[in-house]
Structure formats: C-alpha cells, structure tokens
C-alpha cells in the first residue's frame, strides 16, 4: 500500500480507466511498466492497492467446505449416546465395540501389571478388594439392567474385573469393557 498525492493518483486512475486497465486482473500499467497479472485500484482515501485482497474461494471450494462441515456434524450426531444416570450425551466415534473392548483389556492389563511390578497391587483376597468387588458388582448389575435410564445396551454381558492399587493418590478409573482399577 503506497500513499501518493491525490492529484497523481486520480490522474493515474483516469488514465487507466481510459485505457480499460483500471481494476483489470490481466495487466496494469504502473510507472510506465506493464506488470502482467497484477491489478490495482485506488480507494477513496487515495491509497493505491496492488493485487487482490486475499484468496478468492470460489463456489466449488465453499460448497466442498460446507459439505464437509455438514457431513461431520451428521456423523457426530449419529454417534451420540446418552450416559446413564447423568443423562448427558457423548459421542463414541471411529471405533468398533470389539476394538473398544480390546483397548479396555489392554489398558487394565498394563495398569495391573505395572502395579504388580511395584508391589502396590492388592491380592484378590484382601478385604479392600473384596469390598470394591462386592459394591462394584452391585452397581454394574443395576447399570446393565438399565436401572439408571439412558443407553445401557453396551453394558450388558460385560466381564467385570476389579483391582485395587495401594497408592496415596486417590484415583480410580473404569476402562472400556468393565475393567475397574
């Protein structure tokens, strides 16, 4: 952007308009030189602008971007599930039920193995493990029967496993497939 005096700008604009070059995208005459493929225009304040004002997205690109956005939203909407008890919605996308169960088993196995190696995994006959297993089994039975409402079909016929790790950190998780640690 170049600021020039108003008289010379207007004179150039009139001359370019007379030659049919004002605002042309094919060529522009500037300072006696013909610059191929460059366009220019003069705004009301007397600034001379060169080139276009950014990328011009054509109708095909806008249509494609709109199609991707609508398709993505439709896919997200079709993958939504209601969480029992809280009645919130979440989306589980791009993963099959079998893959989800496999990931849960791997995660549970890895966490319990690491806890066993550090000697923090409590044995199955420990009273804390028995209590967690007893309470967890009751909750799992109610959840898989649909007692909390919402979508619960994915919780039926799960092989629930419970492990207790002796750690000062208060933390628990449920991996996919009913693996509680």
Helices and strands as residue ranges (DSSP letters): E 2-3, H 6-19, E 27-30, E 33-36, E 40-42, E 47-50, H 59-78, E 80-82, E 89-91, H 97-117, H 127-144, G 153-155, E 161-162, E 174-175, E 179-180
